[in-house]
Amino acid sequence: MTFARDAYWFDIEAGLVAEFVKRMKMYRLRAKVEIESLNADAVWWTPDGDARAEGKDVIAYRDERAPTLGTRFVNINYGSFQGMDAGHFMEPYNALRVAAGVPEFGPDYGRDSVFPHDVAMDFLGGIDFKKGCYIGQEVVSRMEHRGTARRRPVIVSGLDATGIDVPILVGDRAAGTVGVSEGGTAVAIVRLDRFDGGEVTVGGKPVTVTLPDWATYRLGESAPAD
């Protein structure tokens, strides 16, 4: 989300846009705001900016979740960029995102399957602990202040091709699931306490697990009882 041109702009996975707009209109109450969706190709990404944006009616903003994640553009006047293949940029973006250990809805986890802490929103700017009330606030606040987050993102390398929700095992115990592989590497959402020194495998093949550079948690640590 970014604020520009007296409006808030949300960059949302295409499959969730219709429901997001519906819910925002439900919660609008008497506020005099307009809520609408843009074409699915109205947002694109480049690693170091894009000269084609010069002189165009666009909003550019850095993806601040990791230094390597480049610039995203919201195209206000979609007609000026018709014919652009937005999907052309997704492969390099996903490779950089996975290398940074940044999880994303769709490739790495499904709907209604995680808490915000599970996907490191507390590290990656996805939660404001100073704002007012919101749905699920009590659980999120308790996990933050009691330090009870048990699941966290890690980087798994040495993979064959995988899809979302492929199990990752430590010994014979399930520790979590692996997201979509990019060049043999993927983000996995795992239980940290399951990493007790046993062999880590995915699909019967040994793999290597490392932590993102931004992580302060550690493999093998146990969260306090909630």
N, C-alpha and C positions, 0 to 999 in steps of 0.2 A: 504494500500500500504506500502511496505517496500523495502529498498534497500539492496541487498546482492549479492555476487558473480558477481559483475560488472553488475547487472541488476536490474530493478524495477519489483517487483512482486505484482500483483493486486489480491486481494481476492474479487471476484464479484459474485453476485447471478447468479446461473447457467443459468437462462433464458435470461440473458443479455450479456453473454460472446460473442456470435457470432457477435452481432451488435457492441459491444465495440471494438472487434478486427478489424472489418470492418472500423469503424470510425477512429481508430488510424492509420490504413494504409492509409486512405484518407489524414490525416493531417501530415503524415510523410514527404511529399514533397521529398526533396533530401537527407534527413538525412540517414546516413548509420546505420540503426537500424533494428533488426529483431523482429517481433511481432508474437507470437503464443500462443495458448491456451493449457492448460493441461487437463487431465481427470477431470471430475467433482468431483471425490473423492480424488483429490490430496491435499485438504486442510481439516484438522480436528482440533478439539478443545478439551482441557481439562481444568479443573479449576485450577490445580496446577502443570502443566507440565506433562510429560508422560515418564516413564522409557523405554517404547518401542522405543523411539526416539534415545536412546543412541547407538552410532555406526552406525546410519542410515544417509543417505544423505538427511537431512532435514534442513529447515530454521525455527527457532522458534522465535516468537515475541509476546510480551505482547499486549493484547487489552487494550489500554490506555484510552478508553472512560470512563471506570469506574474501580475502584480498584478490584471489584469482578469478572471481566469478563475473567480472566484466560489467557491462552496461546494458540495461534493458530500456527499450523505447516503447512508449505508448503513442500510437499513430492516431492523432485527432481526426485528420482528414483521410479516411481510409482510401478514397479514390486515388490519391496521389501515389499510393504504393501498390496498387493492384498489379498482380503478376509476380510479386515477391514470394519466393518459396520460403516461408517461415520455418518449415521443417528442416531445411538445409542446415540450419544452425544448431539443431538440437543435439546431434552426435558429439561435436566438440564441447558443447555446454555440459552435457551429462558426464563426459569424461572428466572435466575439471571439477564438477560438483562431487562426483564420487571420490576423486583423489583428495578432496578437502574434507571428506567425511560428513557432508551435509545431506541429511535425508530429505526426501521429497515425496509428497502424496502421489500415489500412482506407481512409480517405479519401486518404491521401498516399503510402503505400508498402505493399507486399505482404509476405507471409511469406517469411522467409529471403532477403530481397533487399538488406538493408543491414547495415552494422556499427553498433554503438551510436554511434560518433562521427558517422556519416553523418546521423543524425537528432538530433544535438546533445544526447544524453543526458549528456554531460560538462558541458554548460552548464545543463541543466534538472533536475539532481538525480537522474538515472537510473543513475549509476554511483558506487559507493563504492570508491575506489582504496586504501583502507586495510583492506578486509576480506580474508578468507582466500581459498582457492582456489575457482575456479568454472570451468565449461566455457567455453573461449574466452578465458581470462584472459591468455594470452601475447600474443595478437594485440591485444587491447584495451590492455594495458599498454604494448606497444611503440608503438602509435599515439599514446598520450598522451605518453610520455616523449621520443619522437623527433619529435613534432609532424608526423606523416606523414598526418594526415587530409586527404583531397583533396576529398571530397564534403561539402556542408553545406546546411542549409535556407536558402532565401531566400523573399521575398514577391513574387509576380508579380501585377500588376494590369493591367487593360485586356483581360481575357479574355472570350471567348465561353464558353458552357457547356463544361466539360471533365469527363473522368472520369480515374480513376487511370491512371498510366503514359503520359499524352500527352507526346510529346517537346517539349522546349524547345531551340531552335536559336540559336546565335550565328554569324551568317553562314550557312554551309552545314554547320557542324559541330554534332553533337548534344552538348548540355551536361548533359543530365539529363532528368528527367521532372516533370511538373506533376500535382499532386493535384486533387481535386474542387473546382470553383470555387464560391465563396460570394459572390454579388453581383458577379461579375467579378474576384474576387481569390482566389488560391490559394497554398498553400505548394508550393514545388518543391525537390526534392533535386538539387543540381547540382554539377558539377565547377567549382570556383572558377577554376582556371587557364584555362578555356576562354573566360572573359570578357576578350577582348582589345580591346574597343572596337567590335567589329562589331555590326550590327543584331541585336537579340534578337527572335525571333518564336515564336509558337505557332500552329500550324495556318495558317501563312502570314500571320498578322496581327501587326504590331509590338506589343510589350508592354513594360511598365516593370518593372524588377527593383530591389528595395530590400532592405536587410538588416534583420533584427529589431533592436529596440533593445538587446537583451542580447548581441548578437554582437560578438566582438572580431576575428573574421576579416574579410577584405576580398575583394571581387571582383577577380579577376586575379592573386591571389597563388598561388604555386606551393609545394607542400609539398616538403620535402627528400626525396631518393630514399631509399626504405626498404632 
